[in-house]
Structures are given as C-alpha cells and as structure tokens.
Amino acid sequence: MDTEFLQTMLLTFKLASITTVLLLFIGIPLGYFLSQTSSRFKPIIEAIVSMPLVLPPSVLGFYLLLAFSPKNGFGAWLDTNFDLRLVFSFEGLVLASILFSLPFMVHPIQSGFSTLGKSLKEASFVLGKSRLQTLWFVLLPNIRPSLLTASVITFAHTVGEFGVVLMIGGNIAGETKVASIAIYDEVESLNYSLANQYAFTLFVISFAILLFVYAVNKSMMRSEFR
C-alpha cells in the first residue's frame, strides 16, 4: 500500500470518528428531548433534523459553501474574529459531516427513548434521582442497542459521504481528500486499479461494521430475555 492510500484512509476514519463522537453528545440530549416533548415546535425541529435525508448532498454542500466562504457574512466574521476558515479545511469537513449525519444519530436514539415506559423514569424520580442521573444511569443503559446502532450508522454514513465533503473540502491530499473523493478522482484519471482498492476497502469495512452491530444487538437482546 502506498503512503497516499494510507493517508487518505486514515483521514477518512479520523473524520468519521470525530463526527460520531461529537454527534453522540448532540444526539443524546436532542433525541431525549424529541422523545419527551409535546411542544408545538416539535414537528419543525424534527423536520430540520431530517432535512439531510431528503436534500441532495450537493444542495446542503452548496449552502454550507456560501455560509462558510470568507467573502460572505458568517464566513467573514469567523475569519476576522477567530482567524478560522471552514472552506477547504478539515474543520469545515467535520462541521459539514455533523450537519449531514445528524438524523442518522438522532433518529435511532429518539426511537430508543420512545420505547421506554414512563414508569422507569418515574421510579427513578421516586428513588430521589435527578433528571441528569436518571438519564445517565437509568435511561441510557436501557437503550444501549439504539446507541450502538446510531453510532455505527453515523460512522458508516460519514465514511461514505461524497457530495457534501466535495463541496466543502475539495480534494486536498492529507487535509480534505477522503476515500469517497479519492475513488472519484481515480476513476476520472482512469486509474481503476487504485479506485478498486479504495472501493473494496470501504466495502469490506462497511460490511464488517454492520455485521458487528447486528451481532452485538442480537446478543444484547438475548441477554435481556434471559
């Protein structure tokens, strides 16, 4: 394996890992809120969270490109006050990936919380546990399969991103060139051998990840019914 191939794959999994960890911190409170609230604004929040599922990635990438550009308001403000440029940078890829993969983290977690009976939470309150303690020590352990599924799907989805990362990050080796961009680049160069190397590696890893999550979830379900 050549150095550029390893560099690209490591960058891909670095992006997916950081995105997954950050989305866990976002997805747990947001999924919990959506599973508990009856606010009139709930449909609006759910629609916003779910937008990346129906929007073409190029649409989201285009508007993020406009927003992050140092020639426009928000991008210029970041550049002037924090010396931060999100266009064609790894930091920009992380932020774009968080927005694009948000529903893949939130939906399974929201679904997991929704399946828990109210009696579980009420019993915790009766025992003197705070809301935070109830969430951390009572509710989260009971939705472990949902947390695992959300994390794995988010990771796998981020690994396979193309349109958004191309618009925001471009094709800078060692900085923004992830595996999906590398495949496109090699196919355009008619270098099918290297494109196949990237594609087959992603195929094998994605299959292994999904096999792992299904096996672990099946094991968890068996242990719960014993």
MARMAR-699419 format. One line per field, with one value per residue (C-alpha): residue number from 0; x, y, z. Coordinates in steps of 0.5 Angstrom, whole numbers, padded with zeros to 4 digits, m for minus. Each point is the difference from the previous one (the first is absolute). Layout:
N
pos = c(NUM, ...)
px = c(X, ...)
py = c(Y, ...)
pz = c(Z, ...)
//
This chain:
226
pos = c(0, 1, 2, 3, 4, 5, 6, 7, 8, 9, 10, 11, 12, 13, 14, 15, 16, 17, 18, 19, 20, 21, 22, 23, 24, 25, 26, 27, 28, 29, 30, 31, 32, 33, 34, 35, 36, 37, 38, 39, 40, 41, 42, 43, 44, 45, 46, 47, 48, 49, 50, 51, 52, 53, 54, 55, 56, 57, 58, 59, 60, 61, 62, 63, 64, 65, 66, 67, 68, 69, 70, 71, 72, 73, 74, 75, 76, 77, 78, 79, 80, 81, 82, 83, 84, 85, 86, 87, 88, 89, 90, 91, 92, 93, 94, 95, 96, 97, 98, 99, 100, 101, 102, 103, 104, 105, 106, 107, 108, 109, 110, 111, 112, 113, 114, 115, 116, 117, 118, 119, 120, 121, 122, 123, 124, 125, 126, 127, 128, 129, 130, 131, 132, 133, 134, 135, 136, 137, 138, 139, 140, 141, 142, 143, 144, 145, 146, 147, 148, 149, 150, 151, 152, 153, 154, 155, 156, 157, 158, 159, 160, 161, 162, 163, 164, 165, 166, 167, 168, 169, 170, 171, 172, 173, 174, 175, 176, 177, 178, 179, 180, 181, 182, 183, 184, 185, 186, 187, 188, 189, 190, 191, 192, 193, 194, 195, 196, 197, 198, 199, 200, 201, 202, 203, 204, 205, 206, 207, 208, 209, 210, 211, 212, 213, 214, 215, 216, 217, 218, 219, 220, 221, 222, 223, 224, 225)
px = c(0000, 0003, 0000, m0005, m0005, 0001, 0000, m0007, m0003, 0003, m0003, m0007, 0000, 0002, m0006, m0005, 0003, 0000, m0007, m0003, 0003, m0003, m0007, 0000, 0000, m0005, m0005, m0001, m0003, m0003, m0003, m0002, m0004, m0004, m0002, m0003, m0002, m0007, 0001, m0003, 0007, 0002, m0002, 0004, 0006, m0001, 0000, 0006, 0004, m0003, 0002, 0006, m0004, m0003, 0004, 0005, 0007, 0002, m0005, 0002, 0007, m0001, m0004, 0006, 0005, m0004, 0000, 0007, 0003, 0004, m0003, m0007, m0002, 0001, 0006, 0003, m0002, 0004, 0006, 0000, m0001, 0003, 0004, m0004, m0001, m0005, 0000, 0005, 0002, 0000, m0004, m0005, m0001, m0001, m0006, m0003, 0000, m0003, m0006, 0000, 0000, m0005, m0006, 0004, 0002, m0007, m0005, 0002, 0002, m0007, m0003, 0003, m0002, m0007, m0001, 0002, m0006, m0002, 0001, 0007, 0001, m0005, 0003, 0007, m0003, m0004, 0007, 0003, 0004, 0000, m0001, 0007, 0001, m0006, 0002, 0007, 0000, m0007, m0003, 0007, 0002, m0007, 0001, 0007, m0002, m0003, 0006, 0004, m0004, 0000, 0008, 0001, m0004, 0002, 0007, m0001, m0004, 0005, 0006, m0005, m0001, 0001, m0004, 0001, 0007, 0002, m0004, 0003, 0007, 0002, 0006, 0006, 0004, 0002, m0006, m0006, 0001, m0004, m0002, m0006, 0003, 0006, m0004, m0003, 0007, 0003, m0006, 0001, 0007, m0002, 0004, m0005, 0005, 0001, m0007, m0002, 0005, m0004, m0007, 0002, 0003, m0006, m0005, 0004, 0000, m0007, m0003, 0005, m0003, m0008, 0002, 0003, m0006, m0005, 0003, 0001, m0007, m0002, 0004, m0003, m0007, 0001, 0004, m0006, m0005, 0004)
py = c(0000, 0007, 0006, 0004, m0006, m0001, 0008, 0000, m0006, 0003, 0007, m0004, m0003, 0005, 0005, m0006, m0001, 0007, 0001, m0006, 0003, 0007, m0003, m0004, 0006, 0004, m0006, m0003, 0007, 0001, m0007, 0000, 0007, m0002, m0007, 0004, 0007, 0001, 0007, 0003, 0001, m0007, m0001, 0006, m0003, m0007, 0003, 0004, m0006, m0005, 0005, m0003, m0007, 0003, 0006, m0002, 0001, 0005, 0005, m0001, 0001, 0006, 0004, m0002, 0002, 0007, 0001, m0002, 0004, 0005, 0005, m0001, 0003, m0006, m0003, 0007, 0001, m0007, 0003, 0006, m0001, m0007, m0001, m0006, m0002, m0006, m0001, m0005, m0002, m0006, 0004, 0002, m0007, m0002, 0005, m0002, m0007, 0001, 0004, m0005, m0006, 0003, m0004, m0007, 0001, 0004, m0005, m0006, 0003, 0003, m0006, m0004, 0005, 0000, m0008, 0001, 0000, 0006, m0004, m0001, 0008, 0001, m0006, 0004, 0006, m0003, m0003, 0007, 0000, 0007, 0000, 0000, m0006, m0003, 0001, m0002, m0006, m0003, 0002, 0000, m0007, m0003, 0003, m0003, m0003, 0006, 0004, m0005, 0000, 0007, 0001, m0006, 0003, 0007, m0002, m0004, 0005, 0005, m0004, m0001, 0008, 0003, 0006, 0004, m0001, 0001, 0007, 0002, m0003, m0001, m0005, 0002, m0006, m0001, 0005, m0001, m0006, m0005, m0007, 0002, 0005, m0004, m0005, 0005, 0003, m0006, m0002, 0007, m0002, m0007, m0003, m0005, m0005, 0005, 0002, m0007, 0000, 0006, m0003, m0007, 0002, 0004, m0005, m0005, 0004, 0003, m0008, m0001, 0006, m0002, m0008, 0002, 0005, m0006, m0005, 0004, 0003, m0008, m0001, 0005, m0002, m0007, 0002, 0005, m0006, m0005)
pz = c(0000, m0002, 0005, m0003, 0000, 0008, 0001, m0004, 0004, 0007, m0002, m0001, 0006, 0004, m0003, 0002, 0007, 0002, m0004, 0004, 0007, m0001, m0002, 0006, 0004, m0004, m0002, 0007, 0003, m0006, m0001, 0007, m0001, m0006, 0003, 0006, m0002, m0003, m0002, m0006, m0003, 0000, m0007, m0002, 0004, m0003, m0007, 0001, 0003, m0006, m0006, m0002, m0001, m0006, m0002, m0006, 0004, m0005, 0002, 0007, m0002, m0004, 0005, 0005, m0005, m0001, 0008, 0002, m0006, 0003, m0005, 0003, 0007, 0004, m0003, 0000, 0007, 0002, m0004, 0003, 0007, 0001, m0006, m0002, m0007, m0001, m0007, m0003, 0007, 0005, 0005, m0006, m0001, 0007, 0001, m0007, 0002, 0006, m0003, m0006, 0005, 0006, m0002, 0000, 0007, 0003, m0003, 0003, 0007, 0000, m0002, 0005, 0006, m0003, 0001, 0008, 0004, 0004, 0007, m0001, 0000, 0006, 0004, 0000, 0002, 0006, 0002, 0000, m0006, m0004, m0007, m0002, 0004, m0003, m0007, 0001, 0005, m0002, m0007, m0004, 0003, m0003, m0007, m0001, m0007, m0002, 0002, m0004, m0006, 0000, 0001, m0005, m0006, 0001, 0000, m0007, m0003, 0002, m0004, m0006, m0001, m0006, m0003, 0007, 0001, m0007, 0000, 0007, 0000, m0007, m0002, 0004, 0002, 0007, 0002, m0003, m0005, 0003, m0003, m0004, m0003, m0002, m0003, m0005, m0001, m0002, m0005, m0003, m0001, m0003, 0006, 0001, 0004, 0005, 0000, 0001, 0006, 0004, m0002, 0002, 0007, 0001, m0002, 0005, 0006, m0001, 0000, 0006, 0004, m0002, 0002, 0006, 0002, m0002, 0004, 0006, 0000, 0000, 0005, 0005, m0002, 0002, 0007, 0001, m0001, 0005)
//
